[in-house]
Amino acid sequence: MVTAGVASAAAVSGPAGVSGAVALGGGASGSISEQTGAFTTVLPLVSLPGRGSMGVELALSYGQGAAAAGADRHGLGQGMGLGKAFIDPDGAGTLHTASGGGSYRIDPGDTTGTGLERYLLSELALRDAPGTLPAREGMDGVSRAYRWVLTYADGRKSFFSAEGDLVAERDVFGHESAYVWEVRDGQHRLEKAVDAYGQAVTFDYGTENQVTVTSPAVHRAVRFVEGIGAVRDEVVAPAGPAAARNPS
């Protein structure tokens, strides 16, 4: 067993969630918002190159603002996420962009032309356009229903279920990464991510305060130390020939 590193998220103190000391390691990166002073950090978990630009890139993200608000959508701890966008469907709905990049209320009347309230830039456009994605390799023959489509300036699209979970990402050439979620006790847990080649990354939550991530490249256990936001990331065993292609 090899210890890959330790990343300690900032402790939250007081109602405003002011950050204290921050220690980073194991490939983690962090930043502090110039507007709010809130701290955000990202710890890479797994990377599959995939076809075109549609690999699977998953990272453990921590947002101090989300932690102060008590947000724990994925059951990983307050303020923790997987570095992927999602939609909170309550009311009109709110789009939360990847890795804590920002949150925007959905505008049903589309007064801005982007589908998002007070968002006037051209980088994002959200549409309520329900449909079904066909079954594909690595998805056990299951089709996937979606409600929202988020389009980026470079033509990429993200598809979200009625529950707000990311079910697919697709580039302009039609290459697609897919995601399978389970909602348990109000928490949205990622069970599987499949790249454009059909390679799968699976998640196991069987051990308390731990998520075991298995991919063609690596098998790793990520342990969460309750109460202080610390993460212990352990590479358990590299797996097969894919490790040489994708050693992360």
N, C-alpha and C positions, 0 to 999 in steps of 0.2 A: 504494500500500500504506500503510495507516494502522496505526501501533503503538498498540494499545489499552491496553497496560499491562504491567507486570512484577510477578509475585508471587514472593517468595523464601520457601520453606518453611524452618523452623528446621533448622539443622544438628544432626545427632545425634552426641553425644559421650559416650563411656563406655558401660558395659553397661546403665545405667539409662535411657539415652536422654534426658539432661537438655538442655533447649532453650537455645540461645544467642540472639543477636540476631535479631529478626523484622522484616522489612520487608513491608508490604502495599500493594497498588496495583491499579488496573484493576478495581475493584469487588469485590475479595476481602475476606472477613471472616474473623476468627480468634477463637479462645477457648482458655483454659487451664483444664483440669479442676481444680476445687478439691480433689478426692479424690486425684488422682495427679500433678498438675502437668504432665500431658502436653498438648502443643499440638495443636490441630486448626484447619485453615483450609479455606475453600471459595472457589473461583473460578468464578463462573457461566460456562457455555459457550454454552448456547443455550436459548431459551424459546419454545415454541409454545403459544398460548392453548388450542387444542383446544375440545371441546364440554363444557359443564358445568365440572367441576373436573378433567377428564382431558386436560390438555395434556401436553406433553413438557417437563420441566424437568431439564436435565442440567448438572452442575457437576463440576469437577475438585476432588476433596477430598484432603486430606493429613492423616494421623493419625500423630502421633509414636510412639505405642505400637506401631502396626502397622509403622512403619518400623524401629523398634528390633528387632522380631521378624523382620524380613526379608520381610514379606508383600508380594507383588506379584501379586495374582490377575489383574489386567487387563493386565499387560504395560506399564504406564505408569511404572513405577519403584517402589521400595520405599516402602510407606506410602501410595501414590496409589490413588485410586478415582474412580468417576464419580457419587458421591453417591446411589447406589441400594443398597437392601438386597440381600443374597445369603446363601446357605446353604452352609456347608462340610459336605459330606455324610459326611466321614470319621467312623467310629464311629457313635454315635447322631446326630451332626450338631450344628452350631452355627449359630445365626442371628446374622448381623451386620447391624445396623440401618443406616439411611441416614446417610451423612456421618459415620461413626464414632460414632454415637449410643450404641452399646453392643453387647455380644456376650452371647448367652445359649445355654447348652447345651440341646438338645432333650431333653425328658423323655418317653421312649416310654411310660411308665406313666401319664403325665398326673396326677401326684400333686398338682399345683397347680391344675388346671383350666384352665391356659393353654397347656399343651403345652410349657412351658419350665421348666427347673429353677430353683427358688427365685425365680420371678417370680410375684408375687401381685397385681400391679396389674391393672386392667381395660382398659388401653390396647391390649394385644396378646393375640391368641390364635392359636396355630399348630396346624394339623391336617395329619396325613399322610393325604391324601384324593385319590389319583390320579384323573386325568380328562383330557379333551381339550377344548381350546377350538376352536371352529369357525373355518374360514377367514374372513377379513374383508378389507375394502378396504385396499389398500396392502401386503398380505402375500403377494402373488403366488399366491393360491389355496391356501396351505399351512395346514393345521391344526396346532395346537401342543399337545403333550402336557405335562402338569404332574404334579408329585407332591405338593407342599405348598401349602397355602392359608393365608396370614396375614391375619387379620381385625383391623381397627382399631376403636377405640371409636366412630368416626363412621360405621361401616358399610362403609368402603372395604375392598377386598380386593387382595392381591398374590398372584400365582401364580408358583411356582418349579418349574423343571424338576428331573429326577432328578439333574442335575449341580449344582443349586443356583442356577442363573441365573434372574433375574427375567424371565419371559416375558410378563406382562401385569399391569396395574393397572386396577381397575374401581371406579367409584363406585356409590352406592346406586341410581342411575338407570340403570345398565347401560352408561354411557359408558366406553370402554376405550382405554387406551394399550398398545401392544404393542412387544416388543423381540426382536431376532434376534441371537444370539451365535454365535461360532465359537471352538471350543477348539483352540488351536494351541500345541504344545510346552508343554502344561500351563497355558497362560494363556488366560483367558476374555475374548475381545475382542468388544466391542459393534460389530456391523456396521450395524444399522439400528434406529431407533426411530420408531414411527408413532403419531400422535395420533388422537383420536376422529374427526377429519374425513378421515383417510387421508393427511395430510401427513407426509412422511418426513424424518428427519434421518439422514444416512449418515456413516460413519466410514471413512477410508482410512489404512492403516498402511504405505503403500509406501515412505515416506522414513524412514530411521533416526532414532530419537529425535524423531519428529514424528507427530502425529495431525492429519489434515485433516478438519474437521467441516463438512458442507454441509447447509444447511436451506433451506426456502423464503424465509427472511429474510436469511440471511447465509452467506458462505463464509469460513471462518477456519482458520488453521493454528496449532496449539499445539505449540511446540517444548519439549522437555525437555532440560535441561542435565545430563548424567549426572554423578552424584557429589555435587552440592550441592543437589539438589532444586529448582533454579530453573526457572521456567516463563516462557516468552516467548509472549505471546498476540497474534497479529496478525490483524486483520480484513482479508481480502484483497479482497473485493468484495461490497457489498450486492447482493442478487439480487431483481429483479422487484418487482411491486406489493405482495407480502407484506411487504417491508421497511417500508412505511409503517404497516402494521398491527402489526408486531412488530419494532421497530428494534433489539432487543437482540441 
